[in-house]
Amino acid sequence: MTPILTARGLTVQYPGSATPALDAVDIDVLPGESVAIMGASGSGKTTLLHTLAGILRPTAGTVTLAAASGPVAVHALDDAGRARLRREELGFVFQQGLLLDELTALENVAVARMLAGVPRHQAEGEAAQWLAHLGLQGMEHRRLGQLSGGQAQRVAIARAQVTGARLIFADEPTGALDSTTGAEVLDLLLAAVAQGRTLVVVTHDPGVAARADRVVTLRDGRVVADERRAARAGGSGGGEAVHRVATVRGGQVEHTTVAAPYDEARR
């Protein structure tokens, strides 16, 4: 299977630092898998996510995205090109959501489509559908201060998916939530994977990592472990990833079943 994202020799050296934040990292991300990036504070996990996602330009190395229009050398894009890539190809969910306080839930989701040139009425219609799908029907016109932490993260997940992005990056998406709400948010992210999207999530929570298809562990800017679920579970699948297929209705995951890995034939 052709990776959706490939990094080779990825190095990030911050000015004034004696050691690199990332040190010649190689990683492939396959379509339809969920990848958890773990490591101690300062290990380079958030730097890796930001570099893979085109938020940060590497000091050295390459990042290639298999975009809908063809391969894109993310590392070689200028600021405008990386901004366009993030807007059109990628979805993001962060620990604090990074939503706009002055906008309603509906507007926060719709703006992602409006930036792509979609008329406001169409963008808001699509946003309303996603909010309803994630259990926020009736809350479309609430501002962030009127939403709980879990509800705000659902808005962020809706925003990440409304553009049709095939690849979602999440940085500690459950870190500011209680365990129950965090599990619900993770259910929704994994449901997106079951529907054909790819997820790369930075987490310090072993419970989050345990539900990912694959766990990549960093130490001092280097990959020190890369395990797939079947191998970690002692299975005989040759390391092949499997994942849950989740049925979501009204923002709740009703049941899950185990599915084979996503491939292009299922798109």
N, C-alpha and C positions, 0 to 999 in steps of 0.2 A: 504494500500500500504506500502511495506517495505521501510524504508528510505534508501537512498544511503549513507547518512552520519549521524552519531549519536554521540553527545557529552553529557557526564554526569559529573557533578561536576567539570567542567573545571576551573582550577585555575592557574594563572601565577603570581608569586611573583618575581619581579626583585630585585637583591641584592641592599641593601641600601635604598630601598623604604619602607615606613611604611605601605602603603596600597597596596593590590594586584591590578595588572593591569586587571586581570579577577578574578571574585569572584564567584565560584561555578555555572558556567553557564551550563544550560541544553539546548540543541537545537537539533532538527531533521531537516534534509533537504531531501525532497522527490524527486524522479527521475522526471526530466522534468520540474521542477519549477525554477523560477528566484527569488532569495532572495536578497533584498537590506538590508545592514547593515548600520544603521545611528547612529549618536551621535555626541556630541560636541568633539572638540579636547581633547585628553586625556581620552576619555570615554572607550577606550579599543577595538575599532572596528577593527583596523589593527592588534592588538595583537590576537584577535579572529580569523581573517582570516588566519594569519600565523600559528596559532596553529592547526586549522582545516586542513590546507593544509600540515602539516608535516614540515613546515619550522622551527617552534619553538616547542621545547618539553615542555609540561606543567609541572608545579610544582606538580600538583595533578589532578586527574580526568582521564577520558578516552575519546578517539576518535576512533570510529570504522567506517571503510569504507567498503561498500559492493562492493568490487572489482570484476572484471570479474572472477577471480579464486576462489572467496569466501571471507568471512569476514576477514578484516585486522585490527589488533589492532595498529593503527597509533602511539599512545602514547608510545607503548612499543618497537618500532623499534629503532635500533641504527642509527648512522648517515648515514651509507652506505645503510641501508634498507629504510630510509626515502628518500634519494636521488633517489634510484631506483623506489620507489613509485611515486615520483613526475615526474620522466622521463617517466614512463610507463602508469600511470593511470590518471594523472591530467594535465590540461592546465592552463597557467597563462597569464594575461594581466595586466601590471602595468602602473602607470601614465606616466612614462617616457619610457615605453616599455621594458627597460633593454635588448635591442638588442646590438649586437656586432658591433661597429663602423667600424672595419676593414673588415667586411664581407658585401657582397651584400645582397639585399633583398632575393634573391633566396637562398643564402648560409645560411642566418639566419634562414630560415624556414627548409631547408634540414637538418641542423645539428641536429635538434630534432629527425629525423628519423635515421640518421647515428649513433647517440649515442646508439640507440637500435639495432645496428648491420645491418641495411639495407644498401646494396651497394650504393655508391655515385650516380651512374647514375639513380637508381630507386628512391632514396630519392629526387634528384633534379627534376625528372619527377613529383613526387607527389607534391612537393613544387610549381612547375610551375602551376599545375592545381588549387591549392588553391589560389595562387596569382591572377590568371585570374578570378577565381570565385568571388574574392573580389575587382575586378576592377583595378588590377595592371598589367595587361598584357602589355608588352612592357617596364616595369620598373624593370624587374627581376634582371638586372645587375647593377642597381644603388646602390650606397652606401647610408648610412643613411643621410649624409650631403646633398644629392641630392633629398631627399624626404621631403615633408611637414609633419607637426605633425600628421595630419590625415592619410596620407599615411603610416607613420611609425607605427601608431596604427593598421592599416590594416595588415601590416606585422606581428605584434605581434599576432593578432587574427588568422591569417593563421598558425602561429607557434603553437598556442594553440590547433588548431583543426587537424593538419596534422597527429598527432600521434593516432587519434581516441579516444582521452580522452573523457569520458562521463561527467566529472565534470570540469568546468572552474571556476577559481578564478580570480577576477578582482579587483584591488585596485585603486580606483579613475581613471578609464580608460579614463574619459572625462575631468579630472580636469585641464589639461594643454591645452585644445582645446577651440576654440571659440564655441558659442552656436550651430551654424549650423553644423560644423564638428563634434562636440560632439554628436549631435542627430544622425548623420549618423553612427558614431561608435556604439552608443547604438542600432540602428536598426540592425546592423550586429550581435551584441552579442545576441539580442533577436531572430534573425533569427536562430542562432545556437540552442537556446532553442526550437524553433518550430520544429527543425529537430531532437529533441530527447535528446539534451544535457541538463545538469543542470548548472545553473549559480549562483554563490555567489559573489555579488559585494559590495564592500565598497564604500560609496559615501556620500558627504555632500550636494549633489544637490537634492532638493525635486522633481525636474522634472524627474530625473533618477528614484528615488524611486517610483514616481507615476506610472511608467510604469512596475514596477516589480509585480510579482504575490503576493509577500509577503514582508513586511517591518518589520525588527527586530531592535528595538531601544535600545541602550545601554546607561547607565549612571553610572559612577563610577565603571565600570567593571561588571555591572549586567544588565540583560535583564529587561527592564521596560515596554516594549510593544512588541507585536508580532501579527501583523495584516495581514490577507489575503485580497486580492483585493476585493473579493465579499463582505466581511464584511465592508471594508472601503467605498465601493460604495453604501452600504445600500441594497445590493442584498439579495436574499433569498436562496442562494446556500449552506447555512450551513457552510460558511467559505471555501468552496471548491475553490481551485485556478483555474483560467482560464488564457489563454494567447493568444497572437496574433500568427497566422501563417503567416510568411512573405515570399514572393517570391522574391528571390534575383537573379538578372541577371546583369552581368557586374559590380558587386559591388554596384548596386543600389537596394534598396527595392522598388519593383514595386507596390505591394499592400499587404494589410494585411486582414486576416479574423480571427474571434474568433474561437478558437478550444477548445475541451475538454482537460482535463489534460492528459499528456503523461502517458502511462502505458507500461508494458512489451510486451503486444500484438502488440504494434505499432513499436517495434524495428525491 
